[in-house]
């Protein structure tokens, strides 16, 4: 891979999602390949809360459980 390709990849939004912010995971990490598609973990649907005055819940309350996602994509490894 040429240096120009690496620099272009580092300037892409995907690079920030994966390497800097850590919010995207590569698909099929068990193959140790460099896929061209990345998966961004979803948020759960917003549930109505009748006892709260908050319109939108905090992001950590909306996250799909990490262990569930790890079982789907990383053979249960939550450290990735």
N, C-alpha and C positions, 0 to 999 in steps of 0.2 A: 504494500500500500504506500503510495507516494506521500510525501510531506504535505502537499497541497490538499489531498483528500482528508488527511487528519486534521489540518487547520480548518477546512470547511466544515467538517463534522463537529469540531469543538465550538464553532460559531452557531450551530443549529439550536433551535429550541429543545430538541430531544436531548441534547447533551446536558443542558441545564436540568431538565426533568430527571434524568437518570443519575448523573454524576454529582451535580451541585446540590440539588434539593432532595434527591433520594425518594421521589414520589412515583417513579415508574420502574417496572421490573422487566427484564428481558423475557421473552417467551422461550420456553424449553431450555432453561439453564443447564439441565442435566446433559445436554449434548455438547456443551461448551463451544457453541458456535456464536457467530456475530449476526444475529437476525436483523432484518431490515424493518421489523415491526416491534413496537414497544407497547406494553400494556400499562395503563394508568389505573390504579385501584379505584373502584367506584365508591360513591357515597351511598348510604342507605336512603330510602325514601324518607321524606320529612313526615314525621308523625305529628298529628295534632295533639297539643298538650293543653288541656282546659284549665289547669291550675297555674299556668305560667303567663306572665305578661310579655315574655320574649317572643317575637315573631318568628325568628329563625334560631334553631338550637346551635350550640357551638359545633365546630367541625369535628372535634374528637367524639362527640355524641353521635354524629352521623356516619362515622366510619364503619365499614364492614370489618368484623373482627380479623385481626392480623393472622391468627392461627388458621382461620377458615381459608383465607387467601393463600397462605403458605401451603396448606394441604392441596390446593388446586394447582399451584404453579411451581412450587419449589420442593416437592416431596417432604413437606413439613418443616423445612428449615426457615425459621423466623429471623435469622441473623442476616439474611441477604438484604 
